[in-house]
Structures are given as C-alpha cells and as structure tokens.
Amino acid sequence: MVFLAGAAQATELPRGDPQAGRKQAGACRTCHGLDGFAKIPIAPHIGGEPAAYIERQLRAFREGTRVHEMMSVVAKNLDDEKIADLAAWYAGHDITATQTRAESEAPQACVSCHGVDGIAVIEDAPNLAGETSIYTDTQLKAFRNGKRTHEIMSEVAAGMSDADIRAAADWYASVKIEIAPQPKE
C-alpha cells in the first residue's frame, strides 16, 4: 500500500517562504538532510512533516520546553520567521510510505494518530514512517519516563512495556519511505 502525504497537506500551506527555508536548511542537512531524510539514526526524518508540527517543535527547542543538546543550541538562534521558513521548506516535501508487513501487525496504540503506514493522520503527531527503531524507541521511553511530555503521548507511553515500545519502533522502521524535495523556483 502506498500513500502520498504531501498532496493531502497541500491545502494547509505554511505561512513561511519555502525557498528561504531551503537556504536555512543548510544548517539542518548534517543530521536531517536537505530533503528531510535523516542522515544519522538518532535524528528523525522531517521531510513531509506538517508545517505546524515542525514549527511547534522548533519553538519548543528554542524556548527550552523541549531539550536536546544539539537542537536546543540550533533553535536558540531561530526567530519566528526562520522557523516558519524552515517549516515551509520541509513540509512542502512529498513523502511516500510503503508498508512491508501485514496491517494486522500494526501497533494499535499508535495508528489512530500516526497511521498504520506511519504517516500522521492528525496535525499534532509526527510521521513515524521509516524512522529508525532506535529513534522511536528512545522517544517513546522519553515520554514514558517524563523526559518529554505531551498530553497524549505521555499517557500512551506510560502504558507501554519495553516490548510494546520495541514492537512499535520496529513496525514503523519497517515502512519504506521516499522523500521528494520541492523543486527549486
């Protein structure tokens, strides 16, 4: 099964300038790639994420409500315009997800927000398609132990065992993705 997420998000055009965001994304490329396909296993894929989600996360890093040794430093120097531009650039990418396992194996605690294929079905949820197991496992455990907080995820993760977390992480890692960047204007 294949889904094209970028087309569904086209009606929610971000207020930022994607081409200005492309220039800003040079600072993101080492970890997240210019196209939003993560270059290291502990960084998430951000190409095709909803603009509003990217903006919220960057603001959280900037304001210190979410902390990461690298992202907190990077985001500290981003004003609202730069954040909107980066969000516009990465949100404008098309992400295609292809499942490699039977839908019946999908983690039921996750699919109502993150989709069976890992393409988020609500604006406040990130795509999980193709994320490395280590990234998803680490984030779920951070929600479970309170290092990260979210009104929904903290509660969901609190009810997950290590085996549940590993199963969810492995499920979404098994989804194959392609991220197609926006064409230059």
Secondary structure, 3 states (H helix, E strand, C coil): CEEEHHHHHCCCCCCCCHHHHHHHHHHCHHHHCCCCCCCCCCCCCCCCCCHHHHHHHHHHHHHCCCCCCCHHHHHHCCCHHHHHHHHHHHHCCEEEEECCCCHHHCCHHHHHHHCCCCCCCCCCCCCCCCCCHHHHHHHHHHHHHCCCCCCCHHHHHHCCCHHHHHHHHHHHHCCEEEEECCCCC
